[in-house]
Amino acid sequence: MKKTFIPVACAAMSALLLSACSSGNASYVESGGARSVVTTNKINIADWNNAASALVNDIISSGILDKYPQPVKISVSRIINRTSQAIETDLLTSQICIALNNTGKILAKTEDQKARDIAQYEEMMSGKTVAVEKMTISGKIIEDRDSNSDVKEVTYVFMLNLNADGAAVWQGQKQISKQSSKSSFGF
């Protein structure tokens, strides 16, 4: 009787441990919300949302857009990635362009070839020239990592420039820092 108890108890403990470690059923969460997964291994959607929102608010509150005839035509130039990961910078720039377009103060250049062909055709037919962009958005994303024996920390610095007339007419940055601790199980 004792011989069968030990294997049964081990099997029950294994099943209990496995069920406790399983991920369970998937569910929807708000993108970038309080229940989103936070990791120091990569820039997540909450980081993109926070950086874009902060930078747009800084641009609008600076009043720089009011110094130009509106809507100001703008295009996205280069966003340099200085992080340890391959990232999709459109997650930042598209959010910024959408928010600025929605203010009515900015008109972002489209990447849609058909729309550009139509504009070129209308320009040719009307004899008018279509105005070129007056501003560009450029920037850099930098990562700074640090750790001690128990805690890992990463800070992502999102730097953005609005450029016009050959100069950076506005500059801003948003820093996002995240920490993680070693598990008490050593994982």
Order of alpha helices (4+ residues) and beta strands (2+ residues): alpha-alpha-beta-alpha-beta-alpha-beta-beta-beta
